[in-house]
Amino acid sequence: MNGLSQKPLNIVLLGAGLALLLAGKRLYTVAFFVAGLLAGGFLAFTVWTTAAASITTISASVKMYIAAALALVPLVSATVGFCNDKDISCGSWSRDGLCDSDAVVKDLCPHSCGVCSLMCSDREENCKSWALEGECTKSPDYMLKECATSCGLCAPKCADVHVDCNHWGKEGQCEGNPGFMHLNCPVTCGVCRGTCKDVHDDCPGWAKDGECVNNPGHTLKACPVSCGVSACKTETGCTDKNSTACAIWALDEECTKNPAMMLVECAATCGTCNVVCEDKSKDCANWASEGQCTSNAEGMLTTCPQSCGLCHDLELFYRGAIGGDKDEL
């Protein structure tokens, strides 16, 4: 379809959707909206949703969906996750050949042993269902590489994608409307939180060579796990030790002036932490296998989002929002 024929079709479809929205026909509205978006792209989508959001007769719940849709238009960060080793000695163990002879080392060192790459994600749309069926342990050679997120090796980055997430969270929407909120506002709803992740392949080597001390401005931020940053060792996630003091120090550019102290003491403020989606308990996989993701969904989807497939859903949500696919990761 060429550009000349796309434009009028887009206008007709989106116009029909807006008229149906005014008439209260929500199901038909969605159909026309999606068709119009496909026909004319995000520019017309933005115009349509802005107009719809300004109409006072629309219910608050519908406006919330429209507002979130608007927030996704400028979403430009790709779906990225991190595969990190669980022990600082993994690099040396790998060089000694233990990945092939010691199953414990291979489990502790997925990055150094080549089970998953540093930048990772699920590569199949069925990863969530396969993982819930136990395929991560039944077919590890395939699953751990193709479904690194669903199998618990890869922690995808995530973020609230709307400025109203905090407001909606205070209104109880995380509990009242979890299907929407867990995707659009995962940080507010506690699905995602700050944690430490090495973001460069050379982190183990840099740490061994003393770069955490010699070049703290770069290495502490890129390699907090390999550098053993204290904020990485807490059970509550990566946070500032004193959020008020950190905020004030950051105003005076202390994150840059004094990185050796600030990247450790003020890990969240200075960017040592990455906000990711991952399980928060070592028991999550067992709980999920017992059916807790369904029978205790409210607690499990925030405590064990990875084992319950929510991290996979977030990857697909972000990918769809920016028009990407697995081949572009």
N, C-alpha and C positions, 0 to 999 in steps of 0.2 A: 504494500500500500504506500503510495507516495505522499509527500508532505501536503500537497494541495487537497487531496481527498481526505487526509487524516483530520485536518482542522475542523471542517464543518461537521464531520461525524462526531468528533469529540464534543463539540458545542452542543449538539443535539442530545447526546447521551447524558452528559453532565447536567444539562438543563432539565431533562426529564427526571433525573435523580433528585435534583433540588425540589422540583414540583412535588414529587412523591413524598419527599421528606416533610414538606409542609402539610401534606395530606395525612401524615402519620403512617404511611406505608413503609415501614423500616426495611422489611425484607427486600422489597423491590428496589428501594433506595440503594441498598448495598450492591445489588446486581448492576444497576445502571452506573453507579459510581465506579465499580471495578472496570466495567467495560469502557467507560469514558477515560479512565486512567490509562488503560492499555492503548487506547486509540490516540491519546494526545499527550501522555507523559506527565511529568511532575509540575510543569508550569501551570497547565490547566487545573491539575489536582489542587494546587495551592490556592488558586482563585476560587475554585468551587468550595473547598473546605472553609476558607476565610469567610465567604459569603454565608455559608450555612451556619457557622459559629456565631454570626452576628444576629441571627434571627431569634427573637425573644420567646417565640412559641415553642421552641425545641426543649425537650426535657433536659434536666441536668445530666443524666446518665449519657444521653446521646451526645451532648456537648463535650463530655469528658473524652469520648471516643474520637470525636472530631479534633479536639485539641491535641490529643496524642498523635493522631495522624499527621497533623501539621508539624509536630516536633520531629517526625522522622524524615521530613524532606531534606534538611541540611545534614543528616547523619552521614558522615563521610569516613569514619574509621572502619576498617575492614574487620572481619571476625578473626581475632587472633587469640591463641591460647599458648600457655607455656608448659613444657614438659621438663621438670627438674628432678635431679637426683635427690635422694633422701639422706645421703651421708656425704660429708666433705671428702672422704677417702675414696669415693667412687672412681675418680680419675686414675689414681694409682692402681686400684684393683683391676680396672679395665686394661691398663697397660700390662699388667701381670698375667692377663689371660683368664681371669677368674669368671668372666661373664659366661663363658662356655662350660665351665666345670662346676660352678656353684650357683644353684637356683636362688639362694638367698641374696647373693650379690646382684643377680639379674633383676630381682624384685626391687631391691633398694636403689638400683642404678639404671633406671630405664633410659635415661639420656646417654650416659657414658657407654652403656651396653648396646646402644643402637635400636632399642625397642621402639622409641619414638623420637622424632626430631625436636629440637628446642622450640620452634614455632610449630604449633600443631592444631588439629581440630578433628572432629568427626568428618569422614569423607563419604559416608553413605547415609542416605536419609533413613534407612532402617536400623541404624546403630542403636537407637534407643530401645526398640522392641527386642532386638537380638540380645542386648545386654541384660534386659529384664528377664529373658529366657535362659540366662546363664551361659551364653555363648563366649563370654570373656574368658571363662575357665575351660570350657569345652573345646574352643578353637582359638587358643591364645595367639598362635603365629599369625593368623589373619586379623583377628579382632583388635589386638593391641596396637597394630599399625594403622588399620583403617578406621577404628572407632576409639581413638585414644581418649576422647572426652568421656564418652559413655562408660568406658572401662576404668575410669578414675585416674588416668595418667596425665591428662591434659586439663589445665584449668583455664577456660576462656575468660578474657577480659569482659567486663560488663559495666553498664552505667545506667542511671536514670536518664530517660530520653525526653523528659518533659519538665518544665519549670514548676509545674503544679504538683509534682509527686509528693513532696513533703506535706502539702496541704491535704491532698487526698489521703495520705497515710494517717494523718491526725483525725480524719473523718471516719476511720475504720474501714477504708476501702480494701486494704490488704487482706483482711479477713472476709469482708463482704463481697468482694469481687476479685478473688485471687487469680482467675484465669487471665484477666486483663492486667492487673497490677504486677504480677510476678514477671511479666515480660516487659512492661513499660517502665516499671519502677522497682527493679530488683534490689537496688541498694536500700531504698527507703523501707522496703518490706523485709529486709534481712536475708534475702536469698544470696546476695553477694556481699563481700566485705573485703577490707584491705588486708593483704597478706604479702609476704616477701617472695619474690620470684627472681631468679637470675634471668637476664634477658639477652645474654650474649654467650655464644658457644665457648669462648675462651675463658670464661669465668674461673673454672677450677685451676687452670694454669696460672692466671693472673694472681689468684689468691696464694698459690704455692710460691710464686716469685716475689711476694711481699708488696704487691701493688695496692692492697687494701690500705696499707699504711703510707706507702710512697706517693700514691695518686688517689687520695680518698674522694676527691670531688667527682671523679668519673667512676671509680671501681666500687665504692660503697653503694652508689645508686644503681649501677648496672648489675652488680653481683652481691646483693645483700645476703643471700643464702651461703654462697661460698665464703664470704667474708665473716660470717657468723655474727651479723648484726643482732644485738640483743632483742630488738623489737620483733625479730623473726621467731623467737623461742617462746612466745606467750601463747596460751590457749585461746585468748580472746581476739586474736588477729593482730595485724600490724597497726599500731596506733602511736600517737605522740605520748610522751611521758607526762607532759604538762601542756595541754592544748592552748591555754591562755598565753603562757609565756612564749610558746612556739609561734603563735600568731603574731605576737608583738615583735619578736626577733626577726621573723620573716619580712616584716615591713621594712626593716633596716638592711635587707639583703644578706642576712647572716647565713642563709643556706649556701650562698656563693662565697661569702667571705671566710666562713669558718665551717667547711663541709665535714671535717673529721668529727666534730662534735654534733653539728646540726642534723646530719643525715642519720645519726644514731638516735639522738635524743628526740628529734622532731621528724620521725620517719614519714608520717602521713603528710605533714605540712610541706616538707621538702621533696616529696616525690619518691622516697625509697619504697614505699608501699605501692602495689598494684591492686586494683579492685578486681577480683576475679570470682568466678562461680566454681565452687568445689565443696565437697563434703566437709563438715566440721567435726565429725566423730569417726573414729576408726571402726566403729560398729555399724556404720551405715549400710555397708554391703549386706551384712547378715540381716539387719532389720528389713531391708528392701526385699530380700529373698523370702522373708516371712509374710510378705504382703502388707507391711506397714505403710507403704506409700499410698495405699488406697484406704486402709482402715484407720490410719492416723495421719491423713493428708496434711492437716494444718501444721502439725509439728514437723513432719518429715520433709515437706517441700522447702522449708527454710534451713533445717539442720542437715539434711541429706539431699540437696538438689541434684547432685551428680548421680548418685545411685538411683534416684527416682526419675531421671531423664530430663529434669528441668534445664540443666546446663545445655544439653543437646537442643532443647526447644529454643533456648536463647540464641544459640548459634544460628539456627534456621531463621529465627525472627530477624536478627540483624542482617543476615545475608539477603533475605527477601526485601528488607527495607531499603537497601542500597543497590538492589538489582544484581547482586553477585551470585556466583555459583561456586561449587567446590573446586572447579578447575582454575579459579582465579586466586585461590588462597595461597 
